Amino acid sequence: MSNKRTVYALSVCGRLIMNLHSLNNEGTEGNQQITRQVTIADESGQLHTVNAVSGDMLKHIQVEHLTALAIQKGLPVCEPAKMRHPSRIAAVDKFAPKPDKDKPETSDSAVTDRILAACAVTDLTGTLLTQDRSTARNSVVEWAWLVGLPEKTTTENFIHLKRVADAGAIESGGAGNLGQNIFHRPASSGTYAAVVNVEAARVGFNDLSRQVPTAIQANRDERYQVLLQSLLYTFLEPNGAQRNTQNPHIIGFEGVVTVSYDICPAPTVSPIGDNYRVEVQGIQNTLAQLLGDNKIEVRSFASLSEFAAIIGDLVQNTTPFDVNKAVKKEA
């Protein structure tokens, strides 16, 4: 019998310090690359315009790491997911039959079972089938924007050009994109608020039938493990735009990992506010009164290495929560 604790949900709330990154470009105007700017409210309600990295970009980075890990582990991964297609199993032609009320195997629940069995990446990161039907698999992981803290982030612009060794040969050759291109490239630095939530109990779980299909039981723990590893890798190596010459300098990460061991969300509070750690601890104290001791855990970290140690411990010593077993136990 396993002594591993079962995790219903976990969350990360922290402040990440990155220097000279360009993960958040949103386009170009002429020869000027534009960095993404968002307007946020601080604790006092004052509005600030800051640079930010979208949750879509962070999710894309995580999926890159997750796919590689799932393939390495020998988990089932559909061909579009292997090719990093954003629609994942929804890109498999005629994967799901048209709904037919006289054929149970065409129901949304039955099709979801097929999705879970056929592709671990789709199971964990979601998709929407739209061919002849509308069947969703919601993502197990939820990313907030990576938001620059007011007065603690900045963006500078630099002139970038290509050095041309033989301009005459290039001019006579007629090839494209070989001339001397001069443009302005941004680089952002500062402290960013990060929030991510993982619904661990939903790993391999069919939300419609409220069951974990038999085909998933054998590798459910492995799916959970690669999910947590990919979460860690996202902060260790944020793949994204222009990393070939603007690989971010990550010099700090501090915050809290909250873990729920019962049917309860893992609490999150935005690190945009200075008191987010105190608030998370206060929520834990309240939930302890409602659920009992040791049901909600808050683990603080002051560096990337401490964060890695927490995730490593969860990978080795926890397993995804089984909702049905919990319900049967209560009954």
PLY file of the C-alpha trace (Angstrom):
ply
format ascii 1.0
element vertex 331
property float x
property float y
property float z
element edge 330
property int vertex1
property int vertex2
end_header
0.00 0.00 0.00
1.39 3.42 -0.97
2.17 5.95 1.77
1.98 8.82 -0.69
-0.41 11.63 0.16
-3.14 12.36 -2.37
-3.23 15.89 -3.78
-6.54 17.44 -4.81
-5.03 20.71 -6.06
-1.88 22.77 -5.80
-1.02 26.36 -6.62
2.04 28.56 -6.95
2.02 32.25 -6.08
5.34 34.01 -6.38
7.51 36.86 -7.57
9.93 36.09 -10.38
12.85 38.41 -11.16
13.84 38.35 -14.84
16.27 40.59 -16.66
16.58 41.47 -20.34
13.85 39.19 -21.64
11.65 39.55 -24.70
9.00 36.91 -24.01
6.11 39.33 -24.32
6.36 40.92 -27.76
2.98 41.42 -29.44
3.95 42.57 -32.91
5.82 45.20 -34.90
5.15 48.66 -36.23
7.53 49.48 -39.06
10.96 48.64 -37.72
9.88 48.75 -34.07
9.03 45.61 -32.10
6.26 46.26 -29.57
6.27 44.84 -26.07
2.95 43.90 -24.50
1.57 46.39 -21.97
-1.37 45.82 -19.61
-3.18 48.04 -17.12
-3.63 46.69 -13.60
-4.93 47.92 -10.25
-2.71 47.78 -7.17
-3.82 47.13 -3.57
-5.10 50.68 -3.20
-7.01 50.58 -6.48
-4.56 52.82 -8.33
-4.10 51.96 -12.00
-0.67 51.24 -13.50
0.49 50.30 -16.97
3.15 47.59 -16.86
4.65 45.01 -19.20
3.47 41.44 -18.88
3.78 37.94 -20.34
0.44 36.40 -21.29
-0.87 33.19 -19.77
-1.07 31.84 -23.34
2.70 32.19 -23.69
3.32 30.52 -20.32
0.95 27.69 -21.21
2.73 27.26 -24.56
6.09 27.05 -22.76
4.77 24.44 -20.34
3.22 22.34 -23.10
6.61 22.23 -24.85
8.23 20.78 -21.74
5.28 18.51 -20.96
5.20 16.97 -24.42
8.89 16.10 -24.32
8.53 14.55 -20.86
5.42 12.55 -21.82
7.16 11.11 -24.89
10.23 10.25 -22.83
8.04 8.46 -20.26
6.31 6.44 -22.97
2.90 7.93 -22.25
0.34 7.96 -25.07
0.70 11.14 -27.14
-1.26 11.74 -30.34
0.63 12.69 -33.50
-0.53 16.34 -33.63
0.57 16.81 -30.01
3.96 15.30 -30.84
4.23 17.88 -33.62
3.26 20.64 -31.10
-0.02 21.34 -32.89
-2.02 23.70 -30.63
-5.28 21.78 -31.19
-3.65 18.52 -30.09
-6.03 15.56 -30.52
-8.70 17.82 -32.08
-6.42 17.95 -35.14
-6.78 14.18 -35.70
-9.12 13.89 -38.67
-12.46 12.27 -37.77
-11.23 11.36 -34.29
-14.74 11.54 -32.84
-17.95 10.29 -34.50
-21.02 12.45 -34.81
-23.26 12.35 -31.73
-26.02 9.77 -32.02
-28.50 9.34 -29.19
-28.93 5.68 -30.12
-25.20 4.96 -29.87
-23.71 5.45 -26.39
-20.17 5.26 -27.78
-20.73 8.62 -29.54
-21.69 10.51 -26.37
-19.50 13.30 -25.03
-18.58 11.13 -22.05
-17.48 8.21 -24.23
-15.49 10.49 -26.51
-13.81 12.06 -23.50
-12.73 8.57 -22.39
-11.14 8.13 -25.82
-9.36 11.49 -25.53
-7.92 10.61 -22.13
-6.71 7.20 -23.29
-5.25 8.40 -26.58
-3.28 11.46 -25.51
-1.81 12.39 -22.12
-0.91 15.88 -23.37
-4.53 16.60 -24.32
-5.69 15.13 -21.01
-3.50 17.55 -19.05
-3.65 20.68 -21.21
-7.06 20.50 -22.86
-8.66 20.95 -26.27
-12.02 21.47 -27.96
-13.39 19.05 -30.56
-15.38 21.03 -33.11
-15.69 18.64 -36.05
-19.37 17.55 -36.17
-19.67 18.18 -32.44
-18.57 20.40 -29.55
-16.78 18.35 -26.89
-14.33 20.05 -24.54
-11.51 18.70 -22.43
-10.67 21.47 -20.00
-7.04 21.98 -19.05
-5.83 20.60 -15.72
-3.42 23.54 -15.36
-4.43 27.20 -15.31
-1.95 30.04 -15.87
-2.46 33.67 -14.94
-0.60 36.45 -16.71
2.96 37.05 -15.55
2.46 40.66 -14.50
5.18 43.24 -13.92
4.97 44.94 -10.54
4.39 48.71 -10.72
7.64 50.67 -10.41
9.60 47.38 -10.38
9.66 46.64 -14.11
10.97 48.53 -17.09
11.36 48.12 -20.84
14.21 49.55 -22.90
14.67 49.56 -26.66
17.88 48.79 -28.52
18.95 49.17 -32.13
19.51 45.78 -33.73
21.13 45.14 -37.09
22.78 42.38 -39.06
26.45 42.58 -39.95
26.81 42.05 -43.71
30.20 40.75 -44.81
29.82 41.29 -48.58
27.12 43.84 -49.29
27.90 43.92 -53.03
27.41 40.18 -53.45
24.13 40.33 -51.56
22.82 43.22 -53.61
23.53 41.40 -56.86
22.18 38.06 -55.68
18.57 39.12 -55.29
17.98 36.87 -52.28
15.36 37.90 -49.71
16.07 39.11 -46.17
19.81 39.43 -46.76
20.19 43.19 -46.66
21.11 45.38 -43.72
17.93 45.35 -41.61
17.91 47.96 -38.85
15.16 47.78 -36.27
14.43 48.51 -32.61
14.12 45.56 -30.24
12.76 45.76 -26.67
14.19 44.12 -23.55
12.26 44.06 -20.28
13.56 43.61 -16.75
12.03 43.53 -13.30
9.91 41.64 -10.81
6.85 39.78 -12.04
3.86 38.31 -10.19
3.17 34.68 -11.10
0.09 32.56 -10.31
-0.57 29.03 -11.55
-3.11 26.45 -10.41
-3.06 22.68 -10.96
-6.23 20.62 -10.50
-4.41 17.43 -9.65
-7.59 15.43 -8.99
-8.58 15.91 -12.64
-5.53 14.14 -14.05
-7.02 11.32 -16.16
-10.46 12.14 -14.72
-13.52 12.23 -17.00
-15.49 15.28 -15.86
-18.70 13.93 -17.43
-18.74 10.35 -16.16
-17.01 11.37 -12.91
-14.67 8.41 -13.26
-11.05 7.70 -14.08
-11.24 5.32 -17.07
-9.65 1.90 -16.52
-7.20 2.55 -19.36
-5.76 5.52 -17.42
-5.29 3.88 -14.04
-1.93 2.29 -14.93
-0.21 5.55 -15.84
-2.15 8.19 -13.91
0.72 8.74 -11.46
3.17 9.20 -14.33
0.90 11.79 -15.95
0.77 13.68 -12.67
4.54 13.52 -12.30
5.32 14.87 -15.78
2.76 17.61 -15.22
4.56 18.80 -12.08
7.96 18.48 -13.74
6.80 20.57 -16.69
5.57 23.21 -14.23
9.04 23.37 -12.68
10.76 23.44 -16.07
8.60 26.38 -17.17
10.22 28.53 -14.49
13.68 27.05 -15.01
13.66 27.50 -18.80
10.95 29.81 -20.11
11.12 28.97 -23.82
9.66 31.72 -25.91
10.27 34.60 -28.28
13.83 35.60 -29.17
15.60 33.39 -26.66
18.33 32.81 -29.26
19.79 36.20 -28.33
17.68 37.35 -25.37
17.60 34.35 -23.06
16.20 35.78 -19.79
18.50 36.26 -16.80
16.42 34.71 -14.00
18.00 35.75 -10.73
15.27 35.12 -8.18
11.98 33.43 -7.43
10.18 33.62 -4.10
6.68 32.79 -2.99
4.48 29.97 -1.72
3.26 26.61 -2.96
-0.13 25.72 -1.52
-1.29 22.11 -1.53
-4.81 20.83 -0.86
-5.14 17.25 0.37
-8.94 17.36 0.53
-11.78 18.44 -1.76
-10.91 22.11 -1.56
-9.08 24.56 -3.86
-5.44 25.28 -3.16
-5.62 28.97 -2.12
-4.09 31.67 -4.33
-3.52 35.36 -3.71
-1.93 37.56 -6.35
1.68 38.53 -5.58
0.92 41.96 -7.05
0.04 42.78 -3.43
2.87 42.88 -0.92
0.87 40.95 1.70
0.08 37.92 -0.45
2.01 35.50 1.82
0.16 36.72 4.92
-3.16 36.44 3.11
-2.45 32.87 1.97
-1.48 31.90 5.51
-4.69 33.44 6.85
-6.75 31.44 4.36
-4.95 28.27 5.42
-5.79 28.95 9.08
-9.48 29.39 8.24
-9.60 26.25 6.09
-7.91 24.28 8.88
-10.87 25.13 11.11
-13.33 23.99 8.44
-11.54 20.87 7.16
-9.25 19.86 10.00
-5.50 20.10 10.42
-3.07 19.09 7.66
-5.65 19.38 4.87
-4.12 22.57 3.42
-0.36 22.99 3.38
1.59 26.18 2.63
5.24 25.78 1.69
7.33 28.94 1.36
10.35 29.26 -0.91
12.93 32.01 -1.24
14.81 30.86 -4.35
14.51 28.77 -7.50
16.41 25.94 -5.81
13.96 25.86 -2.90
11.03 25.92 -5.32
12.61 23.03 -7.24
13.01 21.08 -3.98
9.31 21.52 -3.16
8.16 20.36 -6.58
10.63 17.47 -6.48
9.22 16.34 -3.13
5.67 16.49 -4.48
6.67 14.44 -7.54
8.22 11.74 -5.37
5.85 11.65 -2.41
2.35 12.54 -3.63
-0.22 11.15 -6.03
-3.39 12.61 -7.59
-6.53 12.59 -5.46
-9.24 10.03 -6.27
-12.59 11.75 -5.84
-14.60 8.53 -5.98
-12.58 6.83 -3.24
-13.06 9.87 -1.02
-16.82 9.83 -1.59
-17.06 6.09 -0.86
-15.03 6.53 2.34
-17.41 9.23 3.57
-20.42 7.08 2.71
0 1
1 2
2 3
3 4
4 5
5 6
6 7
7 8
8 9
9 10
10 11
11 12
12 13
13 14
14 15
15 16
16 17
17 18
18 19
19 20
20 21
21 22
22 23
23 24
24 25
25 26
26 27
27 28
28 29
29 30
30 31
31 32
32 33
33 34
34 35
35 36
36 37
37 38
38 39
39 40
40 41
41 42
42 43
43 44
44 45
45 46
46 47
47 48
48 49
49 50
50 51
51 52
52 53
53 54
54 55
55 56
56 57
57 58
58 59
59 60
60 61
61 62
62 63
63 64
64 65
65 66
66 67
67 68
68 69
69 70
70 71
71 72
72 73
73 74
74 75
75 76
76 77
77 78
78 79
79 80
80 81
81 82
82 83
83 84
84 85
85 86
86 87
87 88
88 89
89 90
90 91
91 92
92 93
93 94
94 95
95 96
96 97
97 98
98 99
99 100
100 101
101 102
102 103
103 104
104 105
105 106
106 107
107 108
108 109
109 110
110 111
111 112
112 113
113 114
114 115
115 116
116 117
117 118
118 119
119 120
120 121
121 122
122 123
123 124
124 125
125 126
126 127
127 128
128 129
129 130
130 131
131 132
132 133
133 134
134 135
135 136
136 137
137 138
138 139
139 140
140 141
141 142
142 143
143 144
144 145
145 146
146 147
147 148
148 149
149 150
150 151
151 152
152 153
153 154
154 155
155 156
156 157
157 158
158 159
159 160
160 161
161 162
162 163
163 164
164 165
165 166
166 167
167 168
168 169
169 170
170 171
171 172
172 173
173 174
174 175
175 176
176 177
177 178
178 179
179 180
180 181
181 182
182 183
183 184
184 185
185 186
186 187
187 188
188 189
189 190
190 191
191 192
192 193
193 194
194 195
195 196
196 197
197 198
198 199
199 200
200 201
201 202
202 203
203 204
204 205
205 206
206 207
207 208
208 209
209 210
210 211
211 212
212 213
213 214
214 215
215 216
216 217
217 218
218 219
219 220
220 221
221 222
222 223
223 224
224 225
225 226
226 227
227 228
228 229
229 230
230 231
231 232
232 233
233 234
234 235
235 236
236 237
237 238
238 239
239 240
240 241
241 242
242 243
243 244
244 245
245 246
246 247
247 248
248 249
249 250
250 251
251 252
252 253
253 254
254 255
255 256
256 257
257 258
258 259
259 260
260 261
261 262
262 263
263 264
264 265
265 266
266 267
267 268
268 269
269 270
270 271
271 272
272 273
273 274
274 275
275 276
276 277
277 278
278 279
279 280
280 281
281 282
282 283
283 284
284 285
285 286
286 287
287 288
288 289
289 290
290 291
291 292
292 293
293 294
294 295
295 296
296 297
297 298
298 299
299 300
300 301
301 302
302 303
303 304
304 305
305 306
306 307
307 308
308 309
309 310
310 311
311 312
312 313
313 314
314 315
315 316
316 317
317 318
318 319
319 320
320 321
321 322
322 323
323 324
324 325
325 326
326 327
327 328
328 329
329 330
